[in-house]
Amino acid sequence: MPVSDEFIEYVLDQFASWGGVTSRKMFGGASLYREGKIFGLLADDVAYLKVDDSNRADYEAAGSSPFQPYPDKPNTMPYWEIPLAVLEDPGELIRWAEKSLAIPRK
């Protein structure tokens, strides 16, 4: 699940007007942070945002799917793929990310 430096830079550029978004590489992918709190993941040059019951319907309606770190195992994580139309629209991306950032830590 390696993520390219170019993709990380692209995603961070999409968040530029929100400010304070950083990334940290880990396990071949990268995590997205704002205000010290993780709200997204990058893996295989695909971007994911944190999801719970408060925002899952948005992802389901867009035909998105959860992050599955190991394709041969059924386990998923509470991060869903950002729809391409959302990723390409910084204003909409920030609206979706704000919902992810608001999800309490467990």
C-alpha positions in Angstrom: 0.0 0.0 0.0 2.7 2.5 -0.8 1.7 6.1 -1.5 3.6 8.4 -3.8 5.1 11.7 -2.6 3.3 13.3 -5.6 -0.1 12.1 -4.4 0.6 13.3 -0.8 1.5 16.7 -2.2 -1.6 16.8 -4.3 -3.9 16.0 -1.4 -2.2 18.5 0.9 -2.6 21.1 -1.9 -6.3 20.4 -2.0 -6.5 21.2 1.7 -4.3 24.4 1.4 -7.2 26.8 2.1 -8.2 24.9 5.2 -4.8 25.3 6.7 -2.9 23.2 9.2 -3.2 19.9 7.4 -0.1 17.7 7.7 0.8 14.2 6.7 3.0 11.5 8.2 4.2 8.5 6.4 3.6 5.1 8.1 3.5 1.5 6.9 3.9 2.6 3.2 0.9 4.9 3.4 0.4 8.2 5.1 -2.0 9.7 7.7 -3.6 13.1 7.5 -3.7 15.3 10.6 -5.2 18.7 11.6 -4.9 20.1 15.0 -2.9 17.0 16.1 -5.9 14.7 15.2 -5.9 12.1 12.5 -8.8 12.4 10.1 -7.7 10.7 6.9 -5.4 8.1 5.3 -3.6 7.8 2.0 -2.7 4.3 0.6 -2.0 3.2 -3.0 -2.6 6.8 -4.1 -6.1 6.6 -2.9 -7.4 9.1 -0.2 -9.7 8.1 2.6 -11.5 10.1 5.4 -12.6 8.9 8.8 -16.3 7.7 8.9 -18.8 6.8 11.5 -22.6 6.9 11.7 -22.6 10.7 11.4 -21.3 10.7 7.8 -21.3 7.1 6.5 -24.5 7.8 4.4 -22.6 10.4 2.3 -20.0 7.8 1.3 -22.6 5.1 0.7 -24.6 7.5 -1.5 -21.5 8.3 -3.5 -20.7 4.6 -4.1 -17.6 4.7 -1.9 -16.1 1.8 0.0 -14.2 1.3 3.2 -10.4 1.0 3.5 -9.4 -2.6 3.5 -5.7 -2.8 4.4 -5.3 -6.4 3.4 -7.3 -7.4 0.3 -7.2 -11.1 1.3 -8.8 -10.4 4.7 -12.3 -9.1 5.3 -11.2 -6.5 7.9 -11.9 -2.9 7.2 -11.0 0.3 9.0 -13.3 3.3 9.8 -12.0 5.2 6.7 -13.8 5.4 3.4 -12.5 6.3 0.0 -13.1 10.0 -0.9 -15.2 10.2 -4.1 -13.1 11.6 -6.9 -15.6 14.5 -7.5 -15.1 15.5 -3.8 -11.3 15.1 -3.9 -11.1 17.3 -7.0 -13.2 20.1 -5.4 -11.2 21.7 -2.5 -14.3 23.4 -1.0 -16.3 20.2 -1.0 -13.4 18.2 0.2 -12.9 20.4 3.2 -16.7 20.1 4.1 -16.3 16.3 4.1 -13.1 16.5 6.1 -14.6 18.8 8.7 -17.1 16.0 9.4 -14.3 13.5 9.7 -12.3 15.7 12.0 -15.4 16.1 14.3 -15.6 12.3 14.9 -14.6 11.6 18.5 -11.6 9.5 19.2 -12.4 6.0 20.5 
